[in-house]
Amino acid sequence: MDQLNYKEQQEFQKIVEQKQMNDFMRLYTNLVDRCFNDCVNDFTSNKLTSREQSCLNKCAEKFLKHSERVGLVFQEQNQLLMNQMRGTQ
């Protein structure tokens, strides 16, 4: 990144931020889709039942914890790869 001039660094940063936003939106969309399909099944009311609300809360919490864990494992694997590339395993 040091080889890039200021303008290139700014453009690179913008691309990274856009990718992060896309990743976040994909995660959010998957969470909503998955939890809605798993938990909401009564369309006779415009409000969630207590069972549906509880299911949604548990589903969202589980989904986010899973995503966080996957991210941590990815970071760990990335760090190992970087160390191997440097020869400092």
N, C-alpha and C positions, 0 to 999 in steps of 0.2 A: 504494500500500500504506500510505502514511502517513495516508490518510484513514480507515483502519480502526481501530477500537479494539482493545485488547489481545485480547479474546475473539475478535473477528472475525479478527484476525491468526493466532491459534492455530488456529482452524477452517480458515482458508485454508491454513496450513502443513500441517495434517493431510491435507487434500485433495491437496495437491501431493505429499506423501510417499506416499500411497496410489496416486496416478497413476504415480509413479516405480517403485513396487514392481510394479504391474501391467505397466508397460512392460518392466521387467527380467524378469519371469516370462514374458512373451510372447517376448522375445528368447531366453531360455533354452530354452523349449519349441520354438521354431522351430529353434534350433541342434541340439538333441537329435534332433528329428524328421528334419531334413534330413540330418544326418551319419549317423544310424543307417540310414536308407533307402538312402543312397548307398554306405555302407561295409560294413555287416554283411549277409552273405548265406549264411553257413555255420552252420546250426543243429544240427549233429551233435555239437557240444561245448558245454560250459557256459562255456568260456573263449574269448576273442577270439584269432584267429590273429595272428601278427606283422604280416601284411599288413593285416588289419582295424584293428589298433591304430595302425599307421602312417597309414592312411587317415583314421581318426578324428581323430588329432592334427593332421594337415594341414588337414582339413576345419574343425575347430573354430578353428584359428588363422586360416585364411582368412576364415571367417564373422565372427569377432570384429574382425579388421582392417577388413573391409568395413563392418561396423556402426559402428566408430569413425570411419571416413572419412565415412560418410553423416552422422553426428552433427556432425562438424567443418564439413562443407559447409552443413548446416542452420544452424549457429551463424553462419557467415559470411553467409549469405543473410539471416538474421534481423537481424544487425547492419547490413547494408546497408539493409534496409527501415526500421529504426529511424532511421538517419542521414537517409534520404530524408524520413521523416515530420517530422524536426526541421529539415529544409532545410539540413543541413550536409554534404551529399554531398561 
